[in-house]
Amino acid sequence: MLKQKIYIVTTLFNYYFDTERAGHPATVALFKDIKARKYEAFTSFYVTDELDDAPIDKRDKMIAIIKEYGLVVLDKSEKAERIADICRSRSDAG
């Protein structure tokens, strides 16, 4: 059976560390599932570029999650840009 593929947006990195947000527990659970290989998780150059704008201590922690949980970072490409655009439009809508 094929694993479901998921794309991790910038917001989820923030939720992971912000224990006051309602989405924090679900985000931590999602990352545990990723580590358990229940999902094939991706992020992209566009997300890491946004993470680079965070304060250094927070940025370093968020970037470390990529390695810790084995997220695949999609290089700059038309496909990655389309995925990022879809995710941005969905988050803007809701």
N, C-alpha and C positions, 0 to 999 in steps of 0.2 A: 504494500500500500504506500502511495506517495504521501510524503509529509506536506502539510499545508505550509505555503510560503507566506511570510508576513513581512511587511515593511515597517521599520521602526522610525517614527518621526521625532523631531527635536523635542516635542512636548513630553514624550515618554521618558526621556532622559531627565527632564526636570521633575516629573512626577516621582521618579525613582528615589530622588533625594529629598523631596519636599513632603515630609511626614504629615503636614497639616492639610494637604490636599485630599479631597475625597477619593481621587483616583490612585492614591499611593498604594494601598494594599493590593489592588488588582494589578497594578503595574509590576510590583515586586513578584507577585504570583506568576505573571506572564514571563518575566525574566527567568524564574525558576523552571518553568516549562521549557523555555528555550534551552537552558543549560541541560535539561533532561532529554533534549533532542526530540521533543514533541512537535516542534516547529522548525522550519528552516528560515532563519531570520536574516533580513537584509537591512542595511541603511545605505546611505550614499555620500558621495563627496559633498553634495549640497548640505546635508545634515552636519557633517563634520566641519564644514566651513562655518555654519551657524554656531556650532559649539565652540569654535575658536574665538568667538566674540564674547564668551562668558568670562567672568573673573577667573584668574589663573587657577586658584585652588579648586573651584567648582568645575572648570573646564577639564583639568587633569583627571578628576574623578569620573566625569562623564565619558571622557575618551577611554579611560581604563575599562569601563563597562563593555565597550566594543570587543576588546580582547578577552576579557573574563568570560563573557557569554558566547564568544565565537561568532559574532555577527559578521556577515560578509559585507564589505564596503564596496558598493558599485562605483566604478570610475565615472568620470564625467562622460556622458554619452547621451544620445537622443533618447534612448530607452529610459535611462535613469532620470533624465529631465522630465519625461512624460509621467513617470511614477510620482516624482516630487510635485509636479503640477496638479495631478489628481488629488494627492493628499492635501495640498494647500487649499484647493478649491473646496474640498469636503470640510476641512476645519474652518474655513471662512463661512461656510453655509450653516454651520451648526454650533 
